[in-house]
Amino acid sequence: MKKSTTLLSAALLMSTTAMASAETLRWARAGDALTLDPHAQNEGPTSALAHQIMEPLVMRDHSGAIVPALATEWAPSPDDPNVWTFKLREGVTFHDGSAFDSSDVKFSLERAMTPDSDYKELLASVKEVRAPDAMTIEIVTDGPNPIMPSNLTNMFIMDKEWAEANGAVKVQDYEGGEDTFAAKNANGTGPYKLVSREPDVKTVLSANETYWGIGEFPLEVSEIVYTPIQNAATRVAALLSGEVDFIQDVPVQDLERVDSTEGLDVRTAPQNRVIFFGMNSGDADLANDNVEGKNPFADKRVRQAMNMAINRDAIKQVVMRGQSAPAGMIAPPFVNGWDEAMDASSKTDIEGAKKLMEEAGYGDGFSVQLDCPNDRYVNDEAICQAAVGMYAQIGVTVNLDAKPKAQHFPLINTLETDFYMLGWGVPTYDSEYIFNFLVHGRDDKYGSWNGTRYNNPELNEKIVSLASNTDLEARNADIAAIWEVVQEEALYVPLHHQVLNWGMKSGVDTVVEAEDSPKFKYFKMN
C-alpha cells in the first residue's frame, strides 16, 4: 500500500506539464488530512486543511495571536462569570450561499461535545450553548473558564442545515472505520471552497469569491492543489523540479540541498510540538509482549528505565541532523506550565536503567512491540529504529511495526497498542490541553488520546478544576503540581521538541508558524 501510494503521488505530479501560475499554490506534505469531518480527528494535517475551508469563532494568526474569525467580539458576561458571550460576524455566508448565524455555532459546538468527537475535551467544562439571537452565542461553563477562547481556535463551524440535509449531524466514528458524507465533503465559510477530494491522492480548493475577508487579507492564492507525498525523496524532487511550490516537511537530510537551490528557500522555526513514546501502564497484562500474566510497564522502575535508555543527543545529531531539541517533558516551551528544569531532566544512563530493570525483576529483559507512524512526524520511523538499538542495551527487545498514520492513530484511540509513538501540539498554549487529552483517565469527556491507561482519580479531579480556576497564580501552582506527578510517574518517554522546516519557492511570502498550520489567506505570491 505504501509503495502504491507513493507511485500514484509521483505519477500525479509527473503528469503536470504546466508550471503553477502566480495564483495557484501547489502544496505537498508527507501525509494527507485524515478526514474532512471537522470534529472527527484532532490531528495537525487534518486541521491544517480544514482551516482553508472552514472557520472557528476565533483563530490564531501566523504570529500565534488570537484574532477574530466568525466572532468579532468575545468576553465573559458582566452578569454571570460562568458565561462567555461571543458576538458573531454579520453578513457571512457558507460556500453554498446559505447564511451563517448562531444556530450553526450552537449546532457545531454541541456536535463537537458528543462521544465520537475528537475535540470534546476542549469543551468538557461546557454545560450549555445558548443562541439568544441570530448574532450572539453564549457558552455556559461549569464555573468560570479563563481560557475558553483558546479552546476554540480549531473548533470549526458547520452549516446546520447542510449537515441535516446530508446525514452529517453525527460526528464520523473515524476509529470505528465509519465513512460519512462529511468525511469527503465540506461546506464552510472559509477563504477556499472544496472543488475535489481524492483522499491520499489530491485535494483541490478554489477561492471563495464571497469570502467576508476580501480586502482584509492578501488572498493572493486563488487555487490550492494539495498532494500528499509520503516518500521524502519524491517530495523533495517535486519541489526541486517546480512541480510543487511549497512543502511543509523538508527532510532534514535535504535542507542544505533545497536551501542552496536558486529560486527556493527553507524557512525554519521551533514547532509547538513534542514527540514521545507512550506505555500501557494500566492493564494487568500486555497483549504485545512476551511476559505472561503481568505488565512490565505497570512497574514505575521499568518506565523510568525506558526513559533513561534513550540517548536524545544521539537522535538529535544522527537521526535529526541537529533539527530537534531534546525534551524531558511532554510540553513545548511555548506552553503555560512548561518548566525548564523538568525539560532538561531526562538523561541517558544505561547502567542506572539496567539496575532499575533488575530491581523490577526484569534483569533478563523482555520483548515488546513498538507502534510507530511513518508519514506523520519528521523522521518518525527512523527515530523508532534508533530507539530499538537503545532499548537493546538494557535488555528490552523492541519489535518495530511502522505504518501510515491513518492506521497508526486508531491503535491509540482504541487501546490496541501497548507501546507507541505520538507527537502532541498545544494550540491553546496551556498545559490543561495536555492533561485533558493525555493524562486524565478515559471517560466520556476526557482522555481520548491517553493510550497509557493511567487513571488517577485524585489527579483527574485536579485536572478538571483547572477549567474553572480564575486565580491564575493558584491555577499555575496546580499545573506545576500536576506536572510533578506526571514526571514522577514517568507516564511517557519524552524524545524531543520538533523543528519546522518549510520549503518553498522564493516568491512565496509567508511566516513559518509554530502550529505548522499554514493559513493560505495570509500568503503573498511575488
C-alpha positions, 0 to 999 in steps of 0.5 A: 500500500505504501509503495502504491501510494507513493507511485500514484503521488509521483505519477500525479505530479509527473503528469503536470506539464504546466508550471503553477501560475502566480495564483495557484499554490501547489502544496505537498506534505508527507501525509494527507488530512485524515478526514474532512469531518471537522470534529472527527480527528484532532490531528495537525494535517487534518486541521491544517486543511480544514482551516482553508475551508472552514472557520472557528469563532476565533483563530490564531494568526501566523504570529500565534495571536488570537484574532477574530474569525466568525466572532468579532467580539468575545468576553465573559458576561458582566452578569454571570462569570460562568458565561462567555458571550461571543458576538458573531460576524454579520453578513457571512455566508457558507460556500453554498450561499446559505447564511451563517448565524448562531444556530450553526455555532450552537449546532457545531459546538454541541456536535463537537461535545458528543462521544465520537468527537475528537475535540470534546475535551476542549469543551468538557467544562461546557454545560450549555450553548445558548443562541439568544439571537441570530448574532450572539452565542453564549457558552455556559461553563461549569464555573468560570473558564479563563481560557475558553477562547483558546479552546476554540481556535480549531473548533470549526463551524458547520452549516446546520442545515447542510449537515441535516440535509446530508446525514452529517449531524453525527460526528464520523466514528473515524476509529470505528472505520465509519465513512460519512458524507462529511468525511469527503465533503465540506461546506464552510465559510472559509477563504477556499471552497472544496472543488475535489477530494481524492483522499491520499491522492489530491485535494483541490480548493478554489477561492471563495469569491464571497469570502467576508475577508476580501480586502482584509487579507492578501488572498493572493492564492486563488487555487490550492492543489494539495498532494500528499507525498509520503516518500521524502525523496519524491517530495523533495524532487517535486519541489526541486523540479517546480512541480510543487511550490511549497512543502511543509516537511523538508527532510532534514537530510535535504535542507542544505540541498533545497536551501542552496537551490536558486529560486527556493528557500527553507524557512525554519522555526521551533514547532509547538510540538513534542514527540514521545513514546507512550506505555500501557501502564494500566492493564494487568497484562500486555497483549504485545509482549512476551511476559505472561500474566503481568505488565512490565510497564505497570512497574514505575522502575521499568518506565523510568528505565525506558526513559533513561535508555534513550540517548536524545543527543544521539537522535538529535545529531544522527537521526535529526541532523541537529533539527530537534531539541531534546525534551524531558517533558511532554510540553513545548516551551511555548506552553503555560506550565512548561518548566525548564528544569523538568525539560532538561531532566531526562538523561541517558544512563544505561547502567542506572536503567539496567539496575532499575530493570533488575530491581523490577525483576526484569534483569533478563529483559523482555520483548515488546512491540513498538507502534510507530507512524511513518508519514506523520512526524519528521523522521518518525520511523527512523527515530523508532529504529534508533530507539530499538538499538537503545532499548537493546542495551538494557535488555528490552527487545523492541519489535518495530511495526511502522505504518501510515498514520491513518492506521497508526492513530486508531491503535491509540484511540482504541487501546490496541497498542501497548507501546507507541509513538505520538507527537502532541501540539498545544494550540491553546498554549496551556498545559490543561490541553495536555492533561485533558487529552493525555493524562486524565483517565478515559471517560466520556469527556476526557482522555481520548488520546491517553493510550497509557491507561493511567487513571488517577482519580485524585489527579483527574479531579485536579485536572478538571478544576483547572477549567474553572480556576480564575486565580491564575497564580493558584491555577499555575501552582496546580499545573506545576503540581500536576506536572510533578506527578506526571514526571514522577510517574514517568507516564511517557518517554519524552524524545524531543521538541520538533523543528519546522522546516518549510520549503518553498519557492522564493516568491512565496511570502509567508511566516513559518508558524509554530502550529505548522498550520499554514493559513493560505489567506495570509500568503503573498505570491511575488 
